Amino acid sequence: MYLSLLPLLTLPLLASAQFGNFFEGMFGGGQQQQQQQQRGQNVASDSQWYQNTYDGASCSNYLCPGTLACVDKPTHCPCAWPDVEEKFELDPDGMAICVSKSGAEGMTKLKVELARKGLL
């Protein structure tokens, strides 16, 4: 008689073990594990990753500090976000900046020129 009750007594334990992970995931118990996994994929908040990548880059000419592109000279460095930035050369010595595009065609260039003259 006691042997026939054994399966009935172990059934709730088996169900709990079987569906425990399901219910944790369904009702937020697995969030902590997901957050820990995501934290492992994030880039460090210090500059060490960038320094290591920069130091490990191979370039025989000029390595652009903003994009790590290897180019002939600094003015050839691309903007990091060309869809939303425009590049402007500030002087013949090779100084260039990338500025967020703003409004109508030519408006960004006008703003850069006004800023260079101290009017903006």
PDB file as gemmi writes it, atoms N, CA and C in Angstrom:
CRYST1    1.000    1.000    1.000  90.00  90.00  90.00 P 1                      
ATOM      1  N   MET A   1       0.807  -1.177   0.000  1.00  0.00           N  
ATOM      2  CA  MET A   1       0.000   0.000   0.000  1.00  0.00           C  
ATOM      3  C   MET A   1       0.865   1.261   0.000  1.00  0.00           C  
ATOM      4  N   TYR A   2       1.927   1.262   0.826  1.00  0.00           N  
ATOM      5  CA  TYR A   2       2.791   2.432   0.870  1.00  0.00           C  
ATOM      6  C   TYR A   2       3.541   2.627  -0.445  1.00  0.00           C  
ATOM      7  N   LEU A   3       3.854   1.527  -1.121  1.00  0.00           N  
ATOM      8  CA  LEU A   3       4.542   1.622  -2.396  1.00  0.00           C  
ATOM      9  C   LEU A   3       3.676   2.284  -3.455  1.00  0.00           C  
ATOM     10  N   SER A   4       2.391   2.086  -3.399  1.00  0.00           N  
ATOM     11  CA  SER A   4       1.512   2.701  -4.391  1.00  0.00           C  
ATOM     12  C   SER A   4       1.352   4.199  -4.134  1.00  0.00           C  
ATOM     13  N   LEU A   5       1.605   4.669  -2.912  1.00  0.00           N  
ATOM     14  CA  LEU A   5       1.525   6.102  -2.611  1.00  0.00           C  
ATOM     15  C   LEU A   5       2.809   6.847  -2.979  1.00  0.00           C  
ATOM     16  N   LEU A   6       3.900   6.137  -3.118  1.00  0.00           N  
ATOM     17  CA  LEU A   6       5.183   6.761  -3.416  1.00  0.00           C  
ATOM     18  C   LEU A   6       5.162   7.579  -4.713  1.00  0.00           C  
ATOM     19  N   PRO A   7       4.623   7.044  -5.824  1.00  0.00           N  
ATOM     20  CA  PRO A   7       4.566   7.871  -7.032  1.00  0.00           C  
ATOM     21  C   PRO A   7       3.722   9.125  -6.847  1.00  0.00           C  
ATOM     22  N   LEU A   8       2.658   9.044  -6.083  1.00  0.00           N  
ATOM     23  CA  LEU A   8       1.814  10.220  -5.857  1.00  0.00           C  
ATOM     24  C   LEU A   8       2.526  11.281  -5.030  1.00  0.00           C  
ATOM     25  N   LEU A   9       3.366  10.869  -4.116  1.00  0.00           N  
ATOM     26  CA  LEU A   9       4.093  11.812  -3.278  1.00  0.00           C  
ATOM     27  C   LEU A   9       5.258  12.466  -4.020  1.00  0.00           C  
ATOM     28  N   THR A  10       5.872  11.753  -4.959  1.00  0.00           N  
ATOM     29  CA  THR A  10       7.010  12.304  -5.699  1.00  0.00           C  
ATOM     30  C   THR A  10       6.582  13.117  -6.917  1.00  0.00           C  
ATOM     31  N   LEU A  11       5.351  12.995  -7.330  1.00  0.00           N  
ATOM     32  CA  LEU A  11       4.863  13.727  -8.504  1.00  0.00           C  
ATOM     33  C   LEU A  11       5.001  15.241  -8.361  1.00  0.00           C  
ATOM     34  N   PRO A  12       4.612  15.845  -7.222  1.00  0.00           N  
ATOM     35  CA  PRO A  12       4.782  17.299  -7.091  1.00  0.00           C  
ATOM     36  C   PRO A  12       6.250  17.728  -7.143  1.00  0.00           C  
ATOM     37  N   LEU A  13       7.154  16.925  -6.611  1.00  0.00           N  
ATOM     38  CA  LEU A  13       8.564  17.268  -6.654  1.00  0.00           C  
ATOM     39  C   LEU A  13       9.094  17.251  -8.084  1.00  0.00           C  
ATOM     40  N   LEU A  14       8.684  16.241  -8.839  1.00  0.00           N  
ATOM     41  CA  LEU A  14       9.107  16.156 -10.229  1.00  0.00           C  
ATOM     42  C   LEU A  14       8.548  17.312 -11.048  1.00  0.00           C  
ATOM     43  N   ALA A  15       7.297  17.648 -10.816  1.00  0.00           N  
ATOM     44  CA  ALA A  15       6.672  18.752 -11.544  1.00  0.00           C  
ATOM     45  C   ALA A  15       7.363  20.066 -11.214  1.00  0.00           C  
ATOM     46  N   SER A  16       7.707  20.247  -9.960  1.00  0.00           N  
ATOM     47  CA  SER A  16       8.385  21.467  -9.543  1.00  0.00           C  
ATOM     48  C   SER A  16       9.753  21.579 -10.223  1.00  0.00           C  
ATOM     49  N   ALA A  17      10.481  20.485 -10.269  1.00  0.00           N  
ATOM     50  CA  ALA A  17      11.797  20.495 -10.912  1.00  0.00           C  
ATOM     51  C   ALA A  17      11.667  20.706 -12.415  1.00  0.00           C  
ATOM     52  N   GLN A  18      10.673  20.080 -13.014  1.00  0.00           N  
ATOM     53  CA  GLN A  18      10.481  20.164 -14.460  1.00  0.00           C  
ATOM     54  C   GLN A  18      10.092  21.568 -14.911  1.00  0.00           C  
ATOM     55  N   PHE A  19       9.177  22.210 -14.189  1.00  0.00           N  
ATOM     56  CA  PHE A  19       8.616  23.484 -14.633  1.00  0.00           C  
ATOM     57  C   PHE A  19       9.165  24.702 -13.884  1.00  0.00           C  
ATOM     58  N   GLY A  20      10.081  24.477 -12.953  1.00  0.00           N  
ATOM     59  CA  GLY A  20      10.637  25.581 -12.165  1.00  0.00           C  
ATOM     60  C   GLY A  20      11.293  26.628 -13.045  1.00  0.00           C  
ATOM     61  N   ASN A  21      12.132  26.203 -13.988  1.00  0.00           N  
ATOM     62  CA  ASN A  21      12.806  27.148 -14.876  1.00  0.00           C  
ATOM     63  C   ASN A  21      11.812  27.849 -15.791  1.00  0.00           C  
ATOM     64  N   PHE A  22      10.803  27.119 -16.202  1.00  0.00           N  
ATOM     65  CA  PHE A  22       9.783  27.721 -17.061  1.00  0.00           C  
ATOM     66  C   PHE A  22       9.091  28.872 -16.344  1.00  0.00           C  
ATOM     67  N   PHE A  23       8.663  28.618 -15.097  1.00  0.00           N  
ATOM     68  CA  PHE A  23       7.941  29.652 -14.348  1.00  0.00           C  
ATOM     69  C   PHE A  23       8.863  30.812 -13.973  1.00  0.00           C  
ATOM     70  N   GLU A  24      10.132  30.525 -13.675  1.00  0.00           N  
ATOM     71  CA  GLU A  24      11.076  31.605 -13.373  1.00  0.00           C  
ATOM     72  C   GLU A  24      11.244  32.509 -14.586  1.00  0.00           C  
ATOM     73  N   GLY A  25      11.401  31.918 -15.759  1.00  0.00           N  
ATOM     74  CA  GLY A  25      11.544  32.712 -16.974  1.00  0.00           C  
ATOM     75  C   GLY A  25      10.278  33.467 -17.320  1.00  0.00           C  
ATOM     76  N   MET A  26       9.139  32.848 -17.077  1.00  0.00           N  
ATOM     77  CA  MET A  26       7.860  33.448 -17.424  1.00  0.00           C  
ATOM     78  C   MET A  26       7.526  34.632 -16.528  1.00  0.00           C  
ATOM     79  N   PHE A  27       7.891  34.547 -15.266  1.00  0.00           N  
ATOM     80  CA  PHE A  27       7.486  35.575 -14.316  1.00  0.00           C  
ATOM     81  C   PHE A  27       8.649  36.414 -13.798  1.00  0.00           C  
ATOM     82  N   GLY A  28       9.752  36.461 -14.528  1.00  0.00           N  
ATOM     83  CA  GLY A  28      10.824  37.383 -14.191  1.00  0.00           C  
ATOM     84  C   GLY A  28      11.927  36.838 -13.325  1.00  0.00           C  
ATOM     85  N   GLY A  29      11.875  35.603 -12.912  1.00  0.00           N  
ATOM     86  CA  GLY A  29      12.932  35.058 -12.080  1.00  0.00           C  
ATOM     87  C   GLY A  29      14.243  34.912 -12.831  1.00  0.00           C  
ATOM     88  N   GLY A  30      14.178  34.823 -14.142  1.00  0.00           N  
ATOM     89  CA  GLY A  30      15.390  34.670 -14.942  1.00  0.00           C  
ATOM     90  C   GLY A  30      16.018  35.981 -15.358  1.00  0.00           C  
ATOM     91  N   GLN A  31      15.467  37.107 -14.940  1.00  0.00           N  
ATOM     92  CA  GLN A  31      16.012  38.399 -15.341  1.00  0.00           C  
ATOM     93  C   GLN A  31      17.425  38.602 -14.834  1.00  0.00           C  
ATOM     94  N   GLN A  32      17.695  38.171 -13.630  1.00  0.00           N  
ATOM     95  CA  GLN A  32      19.019  38.359 -13.066  1.00  0.00           C  
ATOM     96  C   GLN A  32      20.064  37.631 -13.912  1.00  0.00           C  
ATOM     97  N   GLN A  33      19.757  36.425 -14.339  1.00  0.00           N  
ATOM     98  CA  GLN A  33      20.694  35.669 -15.168  1.00  0.00           C  
ATOM     99  C   GLN A  33      20.902  36.366 -16.507  1.00  0.00           C  
ATOM    100  N   GLN A  34      19.838  36.877 -17.117  1.00  0.00           N  
ATOM    101  CA  GLN A  34      19.958  37.587 -18.386  1.00  0.00           C  
ATOM    102  C   GLN A  34      20.797  38.843 -18.226  1.00  0.00           C  
ATOM    103  N   GLN A  35      20.608  39.579 -17.126  1.00  0.00           N  
ATOM    104  CA  GLN A  35      21.383  40.786 -16.895  1.00  0.00           C  
ATOM    105  C   GLN A  35      22.855  40.457 -16.726  1.00  0.00           C  
ATOM    106  N   GLN A  36      23.158  39.353 -16.054  1.00  0.00           N  
ATOM    107  CA  GLN A  36      24.548  38.958 -15.882  1.00  0.00           C  
ATOM    108  C   GLN A  36      25.173  38.603 -17.222  1.00  0.00           C  
ATOM    109  N   GLN A  37      24.426  37.923 -18.089  1.00  0.00           N  
ATOM    110  CA  GLN A  37      24.946  37.585 -19.406  1.00  0.00           C  
ATOM    111  C   GLN A  37      25.177  38.837 -20.230  1.00  0.00           C  
ATOM    112  N   GLN A  38      24.269  39.805 -20.164  1.00  0.00           N  
ATOM    113  CA  GLN A  38      24.417  41.038 -20.930  1.00  0.00           C  
ATOM    114  C   GLN A  38      25.614  41.839 -20.420  1.00  0.00           C  
ATOM    115  N   ARG A  39      25.811  41.866 -19.102  1.00  0.00           N  
ATOM    116  CA  ARG A  39      26.949  42.593 -18.549  1.00  0.00           C  
ATOM    117  C   ARG A  39      28.259  42.028 -19.078  1.00  0.00           C  
ATOM    118  N   GLY A  40      28.308  40.738 -19.299  1.00  0.00           N  
ATOM    119  CA  GLY A  40      29.525  40.120 -19.804  1.00  0.00           C  
ATOM    120  C   GLY A  40      29.833  40.523 -21.234  1.00  0.00           C  
ATOM    121  N   GLN A  41      28.855  41.009 -21.964  1.00  0.00           N  
ATOM    122  CA  GLN A  41      29.052  41.381 -23.362  1.00  0.00           C  
ATOM    123  C   GLN A  41      29.346  42.868 -23.544  1.00  0.00           C  
ATOM    124  N   ASN A  42      29.180  43.663 -22.499  1.00  0.00           N  
ATOM    125  CA  ASN A  42      29.390  45.098 -22.615  1.00  0.00           C  
ATOM    126  C   ASN A  42      30.874  45.428 -22.693  1.00  0.00           C  
ATOM    127  N   VAL A  43      31.180  46.513 -23.378  1.00  0.00           N  
ATOM    128  CA  VAL A  43      32.532  47.023 -23.439  1.00  0.00           C  
ATOM    129  C   VAL A  43      32.820  47.725 -22.114  1.00  0.00           C  
ATOM    130  N   ALA A  44      34.029  47.616 -21.653  1.00  0.00           N  
ATOM    131  CA  ALA A  44      34.398  48.240 -20.384  1.00  0.00           C  
ATOM    132  C   ALA A  44      34.168  49.745 -20.431  1.00  0.00           C  
ATOM    133  N   SER A  45      33.860  50.329 -19.275  1.00  0.00           N  
ATOM    134  CA  SER A  45      33.566  51.753 -19.225  1.00  0.00           C  
ATOM    135  C   SER A  45      34.822  52.613 -19.179  1.00  0.00           C  
ATOM    136  N   ASP A  46      35.983  51.995 -19.065  1.00  0.00           N  
ATOM    137  CA  ASP A  46      37.211  52.781 -19.106  1.00  0.00           C  
ATOM    138  C   ASP A  46      37.772  52.776 -20.526  1.00  0.00           C  
ATOM    139  N   SER A  47      38.896  53.394 -20.719  1.00  0.00           N  
ATOM    140  CA  SER A  47      39.447  53.525 -22.062  1.00  0.00           C  
ATOM    141  C   SER A  47      40.373  52.379 -22.451  1.00  0.00           C  
ATOM    142  N   GLN A  48      40.488  51.370 -21.613  1.00  0.00           N  
ATOM    143  CA  GLN A  48      41.435  50.293 -21.863  1.00  0.00           C  
ATOM    144  C   GLN A  48      41.136  49.542 -23.170  1.00  0.00           C  
ATOM    145  N   TRP A  49      39.861  49.289 -23.454  1.00  0.00           N  
ATOM    146  CA  TRP A  49      39.510  48.588 -24.693  1.00  0.00           C  
ATOM    147  C   TRP A  49      39.989  49.375 -25.909  1.00  0.00           C  
ATOM    148  N   TYR A  50      39.727  50.690 -25.894  1.00  0.00           N  
ATOM    149  CA  TYR A  50      40.136  51.536 -27.020  1.00  0.00           C  
ATOM    150  C   TYR A  50      41.655  51.553 -27.146  1.00  0.00           C  
ATOM    151  N   GLN A  51      42.360  51.731 -26.040  1.00  0.00           N  
ATOM    152  CA  GLN A  51      43.822  51.775 -26.073  1.00  0.00           C  
ATOM    153  C   GLN A  51      44.400  50.472 -26.610  1.00  0.00           C  
ATOM    154  N   ASN A  52      43.846  49.351 -26.170  1.00  0.00           N  
ATOM    155  CA  ASN A  52      44.323  48.052 -26.654  1.00  0.00           C  
ATOM    156  C   ASN A  52      44.059  47.890 -28.142  1.00  0.00           C  
ATOM    157  N   THR A  53      42.885  48.311 -28.588  1.00  0.00           N  
ATOM    158  CA  THR A  53      42.552  48.210 -30.011  1.00  0.00           C  
ATOM    159  C   THR A  53      43.442  49.124 -30.841  1.00  0.00           C  
ATOM    160  N   TYR A  54      43.651  50.349 -30.371  1.00  0.00           N  
ATOM    161  CA  TYR A  54      44.506  51.314 -31.065  1.00  0.00           C  
ATOM    162  C   TYR A  54      45.941  50.797 -31.147  1.00  0.00           C  
ATOM    163  N   ASP A  55      46.454  50.317 -30.013  1.00  0.00           N  
ATOM    164  CA  ASP A  55      47.826  49.807 -29.977  1.00  0.00           C  
ATOM    165  C   ASP A  55      48.002  48.569 -30.852  1.00  0.00           C  
ATOM    166  N   GLY A  56      46.955  47.775 -30.989  1.00  0.00           N  
ATOM    167  CA  GLY A  56      47.038  46.556 -31.780  1.00  0.00           C  
ATOM    168  C   GLY A  56      46.762  46.751 -33.265  1.00  0.00           C  
ATOM    169  N   ALA A  57      46.347  47.959 -33.658  1.00  0.00           N  
ATOM    170  CA  ALA A  57      46.031  48.218 -35.072  1.00  0.00           C  
ATOM    171  C   ALA A  57      47.313  48.360 -35.880  1.00  0.00           C  
ATOM    172  N   SER A  58      47.274  47.830 -37.070  1.00  0.00           N  
ATOM    173  CA  SER A  58      48.430  47.911 -37.954  1.00  0.00           C  
ATOM    174  C   SER A  58      48.154  48.936 -39.047  1.00  0.00           C  
ATOM    175  N   CYS A  59      48.998  49.969 -39.108  1.00  0.00           N  
ATOM    176  CA  CYS A  59      48.810  51.015 -40.116  1.00  0.00           C  
ATOM    177  C   CYS A  59      50.169  51.609 -40.459  1.00  0.00           C  
ATOM    178  N   SER A  60      50.512  51.645 -41.741  1.00  0.00           N  
ATOM    179  CA  SER A  60      51.814  52.168 -42.153  1.00  0.00           C  
ATOM    180  C   SER A  60      51.778  53.674 -42.401  1.00  0.00           C  
ATOM    181  N   ASN A  61      50.593  54.268 -42.450  1.00  0.00           N  
ATOM    182  CA  ASN A  61      50.497  55.702 -42.701  1.00  0.00           C  
ATOM    183  C   ASN A  61      49.955  56.437 -41.482  1.00  0.00           C  
ATOM    184  N   TYR A  62      48.694  56.819 -41.507  1.00  0.00           N  
ATOM    185  CA  TYR A  62      48.087  57.552 -40.401  1.00  0.00           C  
ATOM    186  C   TYR A  62      46.868  56.794 -39.900  1.00  0.00           C  
ATOM    187  N   LEU A  63      46.844  56.512 -38.611  1.00  0.00           N  
ATOM    188  CA  LEU A  63      45.712  55.823 -37.994  1.00  0.00           C  
ATOM    189  C   LEU A  63      44.775  56.859 -37.403  1.00  0.00           C  
ATOM    190  N   CYS A  64      43.566  56.945 -37.926  1.00  0.00           N  
ATOM    191  CA  CYS A  64      42.588  57.931 -37.462  1.00  0.00           C  
ATOM    192  C   CYS A  64      42.158  57.589 -36.041  1.00  0.00           C  
ATOM    193  N   PRO A  65      42.287  58.532 -35.116  1.00  0.00           N  
ATOM    194  CA  PRO A  65      41.952  58.232 -33.732  1.00  0.00           C  
ATOM    195  C   PRO A  65      40.459  58.013 -33.487  1.00  0.00           C  
ATOM    196  N   GLY A  66      39.599  58.614 -34.273  1.00  0.00           N  
ATOM    197  CA  GLY A  66      38.161  58.486 -34.048  1.00  0.00           C  
ATOM    198  C   GLY A  66      37.540  57.235 -34.633  1.00  0.00           C  
ATOM    199  N   THR A  67      38.099  56.741 -35.735  1.00  0.00           N  
ATOM    200  CA  THR A  67      37.504  55.596 -36.418  1.00  0.00           C  
ATOM    201  C   THR A  67      38.455  54.409 -36.551  1.00  0.00           C  
ATOM    202  N   LEU A  68      39.725  54.617 -36.231  1.00  0.00           N  
ATOM    203  CA  LEU A  68      40.773  53.610 -36.386  1.00  0.00           C  
ATOM    204  C   LEU A  68      40.939  53.177 -37.841  1.00  0.00           C  
ATOM    205  N   ALA A  69      40.607  54.079 -38.760  1.00  0.00           N  
ATOM    206  CA  ALA A  69      40.828  53.824 -40.182  1.00  0.00           C  
ATOM    207  C   ALA A  69      42.273  54.174 -40.519  1.00  0.00           C  
ATOM    208  N   CYS A  70      42.879  53.420 -41.408  1.00  0.00           N  
ATOM    209  CA  CYS A  70      44.250  53.683 -41.846  1.00  0.00           C  
ATOM    210  C   CYS A  70      44.185  54.456 -43.161  1.00  0.00           C  
ATOM    211  N   VAL A  71      44.689  55.694 -43.148  1.00  0.00           N  
ATOM    212  CA  VAL A  71      44.597  56.573 -44.318  1.00  0.00           C  
ATOM    213  C   VAL A  71      45.955  57.201 -44.598  1.00  0.00           C  
ATOM    214  N   ASP A  72      46.041  57.918 -45.734  1.00  0.00           N  
ATOM    215  CA  ASP A  72      47.301  58.566 -46.122  1.00  0.00           C  
ATOM    216  C   ASP A  72      47.646  59.766 -45.243  1.00  0.00           C  
ATOM    217  N   LYS A  73      46.644  60.564 -44.891  1.00  0.00           N  
ATOM    218  CA  LYS A  73      46.887  61.749 -44.066  1.00  0.00           C  
ATOM    219  C   LYS A  73      45.629  62.060 -43.253  1.00  0.00           C  
ATOM    220  N   PRO A  74      45.767  62.852 -42.199  1.00  0.00           N  
ATOM    221  CA  PRO A  74      44.641  63.100 -41.287  1.00  0.00           C  
ATOM    222  C   PRO A  74      43.360  63.605 -41.960  1.00  0.00           C  
ATOM    223  N   THR A  75      43.473  64.406 -42.988  1.00  0.00           N  
ATOM    224  CA  THR A  75      42.257  64.928 -43.634  1.00  0.00           C  
ATOM    225  C   THR A  75      41.483  63.849 -44.377  1.00  0.00           C  
ATOM    226  N   HIS A  76      42.084  62.701 -44.558  1.00  0.00           N  
ATOM    227  CA  HIS A  76      41.385  61.596 -45.224  1.00  0.00           C  
ATOM    228  C   HIS A  76      40.595  60.724 -44.248  1.00  0.00           C  
ATOM    229  N   CYS A  77      40.685  61.033 -42.953  1.00  0.00           N  
ATOM    230  CA  CYS A  77      39.936  60.253 -41.956  1.00  0.00           C  
ATOM    231  C   CYS A  77      38.441  60.392 -42.208  1.00  0.00           C  
ATOM    232  N   PRO A  78      37.735  59.272 -42.205  1.00  0.00           N  
ATOM    233  CA  PRO A  78      36.281  59.360 -42.391  1.00  0.00           C  
ATOM    234  C   PRO A  78      35.589  59.749 -41.089  1.00  0.00           C  
ATOM    235  N   CYS A  79      34.399  60.256 -41.217  1.00  0.00           N  
ATOM    236  CA  CYS A  79      33.577  60.507 -40.035  1.00  0.00           C  
ATOM    237  C   CYS A  79      33.059  59.158 -39.530  1.00  0.00           C  
ATOM    238  N   ALA A  80      32.884  59.057 -38.245  1.00  0.00           N  
ATOM    239  CA  ALA A  80      32.412  57.804 -37.662  1.00  0.00           C  
ATOM    240  C   ALA A  80      30.977  57.487 -38.072  1.00  0.00           C  
ATOM    241  N   TRP A  81      30.162  58.511 -38.279  1.00  0.00           N  
ATOM    242  CA  TRP A  81      28.744  58.333 -38.611  1.00  0.00           C  
ATOM    243  C   TRP A  81      28.417  59.152 -39.863  1.00  0.00           C  
ATOM    244  N   PRO A  82      28.866  58.732 -41.040  1.00  0.00           N  
ATOM    245  CA  PRO A  82      28.716  59.540 -42.251  1.00  0.00           C  
ATOM    246  C   PRO A  82      27.266  59.836 -42.651  1.00  0.00           C  
ATOM    247  N   ASP A  83      26.325  59.039 -42.205  1.00  0.00           N  
ATOM    248  CA  ASP A  83      24.921  59.314 -42.538  1.00  0.00           C  
ATOM    249  C   ASP A  83      24.395  60.555 -41.821  1.00  0.00           C  
ATOM    250  N   VAL A  84      25.001  60.898 -40.689  1.00  0.00           N  
ATOM    251  CA  VAL A  84      24.502  62.029 -39.901  1.00  0.00           C  
ATOM    252  C   VAL A  84      25.574  63.087 -39.639  1.00  0.00           C  
ATOM    253  N   GLU A  85      26.758  62.914 -40.206  1.00  0.00           N  
ATOM    254  CA  GLU A  85      27.844  63.876 -40.005  1.00  0.00           C  
ATOM    255  C   GLU A  85      28.427  64.343 -41.328  1.00  0.00           C  
ATOM    256  N   GLU A  86      28.965  65.565 -41.308  1.00  0.00           N  
ATOM    257  CA  GLU A  86      29.706  66.099 -42.446  1.00  0.00           C  
ATOM    258  C   GLU A  86      31.113  66.422 -41.970  1.00  0.00           C  
ATOM    259  N   LYS A  87      32.092  66.238 -42.853  1.00  0.00           N  
ATOM    260  CA  LYS A  87      33.481  66.515 -42.506  1.00  0.00           C  
ATOM    261  C   LYS A  87      33.883  67.867 -43.093  1.00  0.00           C  
ATOM    262  N   PHE A  88      34.614  68.655 -42.271  1.00  0.00           N  
ATOM    263  CA  PHE A  88      35.096  69.951 -42.706  1.00  0.00           C  
ATOM    264  C   PHE A  88      36.573  70.074 -42.388  1.00  0.00           C  
ATOM    265  N   GLU A  89      37.353  70.517 -43.385  1.00  0.00           N  
ATOM    266  CA  GLU A  89      38.770  70.794 -43.163  1.00  0.00           C  
ATOM    267  C   GLU A  89      38.884  72.211 -42.624  1.00  0.00           C  
ATOM    268  N   LEU A  90      39.591  72.342 -41.516  1.00  0.00           N  
ATOM    269  CA  LEU A  90      39.705  73.647 -40.874  1.00  0.00           C  
ATOM    270  C   LEU A  90      40.939  74.421 -41.302  1.00  0.00           C  
ATOM    271  N   ASP A  91      41.992  73.722 -41.686  1.00  0.00           N  
ATOM    272  CA  ASP A  91      43.200  74.413 -42.126  1.00  0.00           C  
ATOM    273  C   ASP A  91      43.965  73.529 -43.102  1.00  0.00           C  
ATOM    274  N   PRO A  92      44.893  74.117 -43.825  1.00  0.00           N  
ATOM    275  CA  PRO A  92      45.642  73.332 -44.811  1.00  0.00           C  
ATOM    276  C   PRO A  92      46.623  72.348 -44.189  1.00  0.00           C  
ATOM    277  N   ASP A  93      46.851  72.453 -42.881  1.00  0.00           N  
ATOM    278  CA  ASP A  93      47.788  71.544 -42.216  1.00  0.00           C  
ATOM    279  C   ASP A  93      47.181  70.180 -41.917  1.00  0.00           C  
ATOM    280  N   GLY A  94      45.922  70.013 -42.205  1.00  0.00           N  
ATOM    281  CA  GLY A  94      45.315  68.708 -42.022  1.00  0.00           C  
ATOM    282  C   GLY A  94      44.346  68.598 -40.869  1.00  0.00           C  
ATOM    283  N   MET A  95      43.915  69.684 -40.308  1.00  0.00           N  
ATOM    284  CA  MET A  95      42.939  69.650 -39.226  1.00  0.00           C  
ATOM    285  C   MET A  95      41.545  69.546 -39.839  1.00  0.00           C  
ATOM    286  N   ALA A  96      40.800  68.506 -39.432  1.00  0.00           N  
ATOM    287  CA  ALA A  96      39.445  68.307 -39.935  1.00  0.00           C  
ATOM    288  C   ALA A  96      38.553  67.901 -38.772  1.00  0.00           C  
ATOM    289  N   ILE A  97      37.282  68.241 -38.875  1.00  0.00           N  
ATOM    290  CA  ILE A  97      36.305  67.877 -37.850  1.00  0.00           C  
ATOM    291  C   ILE A  97      35.083  67.259 -38.511  1.00  0.00           C  
ATOM    292  N   CYS A  98      34.362  66.471 -37.753  1.00  0.00           N  
ATOM    293  CA  CYS A  98      33.090  65.931 -38.197  1.00  0.00           C  
ATOM    294  C   CYS A  98      32.003  66.594 -37.358  1.00  0.00           C  
ATOM    295  N   VAL A  99      31.008  67.134 -38.039  1.00  0.00           N  
ATOM    296  CA  VAL A  99      29.946  67.886 -37.383  1.00  0.00           C  
ATOM    297  C   VAL A  99      28.607  67.275 -37.765  1.00  0.00           C  
ATOM    298  N   SER A 100      27.701  67.216 -36.807  1.00  0.00           N  
ATOM    299  CA  SER A 100      26.357  66.697 -37.091  1.00  0.00           C  
ATOM    300  C   SER A 100      25.674  67.536 -38.154  1.00  0.00           C  
ATOM    301  N   LYS A 101      25.067  66.858 -39.114  1.00  0.00           N  
ATOM    302  CA  LYS A 101      24.317  67.560 -40.157  1.00  0.00           C  
ATOM    303  C   LYS A 101      23.121  68.255 -39.522  1.00  0.00           C  
ATOM    304  N   SER A 102      22.804  69.416 -40.045  1.00  0.00           N  
ATOM    305  CA  SER A 102      21.655  70.127 -39.486  1.00  0.00           C  
ATOM    306  C   SER A 102      20.856  70.799 -40.587  1.00  0.00           C  
ATOM    307  N   GLY A 103      19.606  70.427 -40.669  1.00  0.00           N  
ATOM    308  CA  GLY A 103      18.662  71.107 -41.549  1.00  0.00           C  
ATOM    309  C   GLY A 103      18.955  71.008 -43.026  1.00  0.00           C  
ATOM    310  N   ALA A 104      18.719  72.116 -43.704  1.00  0.00           N  
ATOM    311  CA  ALA A 104      18.804  72.187 -45.164  1.00  0.00           C  
ATOM    312  C   ALA A 104      20.247  72.041 -45.649  1.00  0.00           C  
ATOM    313  N   GLU A 105      20.375  71.732 -46.923  1.00  0.00           N  
ATOM    314  CA  GLU A 105      21.672  71.583 -47.570  1.00  0.00           C  
ATOM    315  C   GLU A 105      22.489  72.864 -47.395  1.00  0.00           C  
ATOM    316  N   GLY A 106      23.717  72.715 -46.954  1.00  0.00           N  
ATOM    317  CA  GLY A 106      24.604  73.859 -46.786  1.00  0.00           C  
ATOM    318  C   GLY A 106      24.503  74.551 -45.434  1.00  0.00           C  
ATOM    319  N   MET A 107      23.511  74.213 -44.636  1.00  0.00           N  
ATOM    320  CA  MET A 107      23.313  74.866 -43.344  1.00  0.00           C  
ATOM    321  C   MET A 107      24.450  74.519 -42.376  1.00  0.00           C  
ATOM    322  N   THR A 108      24.916  73.286 -42.391  1.00  0.00           N  
ATOM    323  CA  THR A 108      25.997  72.877 -41.499  1.00  0.00           C  
ATOM    324  C   THR A 108      27.270  73.629 -41.847  1.00  0.00           C  
ATOM    325  N   LYS A 109      27.556  73.749 -43.130  1.00  0.00           N  
ATOM    326  CA  LYS A 109      28.757  74.476 -43.559  1.00  0.00           C  
ATOM    327  C   LYS A 109      28.682  75.936 -43.121  1.00  0.00           C  
ATOM    328  N   LEU A 110      27.526  76.548 -43.255  1.00  0.00           N  
ATOM    329  CA  LEU A 110      27.339  77.931 -42.833  1.00  0.00           C  
ATOM    330  C   LEU A 110      27.591  78.075 -41.333  1.00  0.00           C  
ATOM    331  N   LYS A 111      27.067  77.158 -40.540  1.00  0.00           N  
ATOM    332  CA  LYS A 111      27.267  77.211 -39.093  1.00  0.00           C  
ATOM    333  C   LYS A 111      28.735  77.043 -38.717  1.00  0.00           C  
ATOM    334  N   VAL A 112      29.453  76.168 -39.416  1.00  0.00           N  
ATOM    335  CA  VAL A 112      30.874  75.976 -39.150  1.00  0.00           C  
ATOM    336  C   VAL A 112      31.635  77.251 -39.471  1.00  0.00           C  
ATOM    337  N   GLU A 113      31.327  77.872 -40.597  1.00  0.00           N  
ATOM    338  CA  GLU A 113      32.008  79.115 -40.983  1.00  0.00           C  
ATOM    339  C   GLU A 113      31.721  80.237 -39.990  1.00  0.00           C  
ATOM    340  N   LEU A 114      30.484  80.356 -39.543  1.00  0.00           N  
ATOM    341  CA  LEU A 114      30.148  81.369 -38.542  1.00  0.00           C  
ATOM    342  C   LEU A 114      30.875  81.116 -37.224  1.00  0.00           C  
ATOM    343  N   ALA A 115      30.991  79.867 -36.833  1.00  0.00           N  
ATOM    344  CA  ALA A 115      31.690  79.518 -35.600  1.00  0.00           C  
ATOM    345  C   ALA A 115      33.192  79.822 -35.727  1.00  0.00           C  
ATOM    346  N   ARG A 116      33.771  79.562 -36.881  1.00  0.00           N  
ATOM    347  CA  ARG A 116      35.194  79.851 -37.110  1.00  0.00           C  
ATOM    348  C   ARG A 116      35.481  81.350 -36.985  1.00  0.00           C  
ATOM    349  N   LYS A 117      34.499  82.156 -37.383  1.00  0.00           N  
ATOM    350  CA  LYS A 117      34.669  83.612 -37.317  1.00  0.00           C  
ATOM    351  C   LYS A 117      34.253  84.179 -35.964  1.00  0.00           C  
ATOM    352  N   GLY A 118      33.786  83.312 -35.085  1.00  0.00           N  
ATOM    353  CA  GLY A 118      33.367  83.733 -33.759  1.00  0.00           C  
ATOM    354  C   GLY A 118      32.004  84.397 -33.723  1.00  0.00           C  
ATOM    355  N   LEU A 119      31.207  84.173 -34.728  1.00  0.00           N  
ATOM    356  CA  LEU A 119      29.894  84.800 -34.821  1.00  0.00           C  
ATOM    357  C   LEU A 119      28.762  83.888 -34.348  1.00  0.00           C  
ATOM    358  N   LEU A 120      29.099  82.711 -33.966  1.00  0.00           N  
ATOM    359  CA  LEU A 120      28.067  81.771 -33.505  1.00  0.00           C  
ATOM    360  C   LEU A 120      28.409  81.205 -32.159  1.00  0.00           C  
TER     361      LEU A 120                                                      
END                                                                             
